[in-house]
Amino acid sequence: MPYVYRCRTCRAASRPQPTRADAEACRQQHRDDEHGGLVPAGEAIERVPGSTRDPDGRYVDTRVLLIGLVLLILAEAVVRLFT
């Protein structure tokens, strides 16, 4: 999933980087070169719009699936107790 570093102070943006770590390296290089190592206001690392889904989003789906399985197990236990 590509990431872009944006410096709102300079109105600069990096090329899309394949990983967040690469975008963070671009950020540090820009800070060192243009801002003397200081942190400019309004900088951000953003996902490239239209790229693949956020990999952290899969945990929401997994959590819902696990909750559903637990509910099914509980429902089966209740049916066995009363039949």
Secondary structure, DSSP 8 states (H G I E B T S, - for coil): --EEEEETTTTEE---BSSHHHHHHHHHHHHHHHHTT---TT-EEEE-TTS---GGGHHHHHHHHHHHHHHHHHHHHHHHHH-
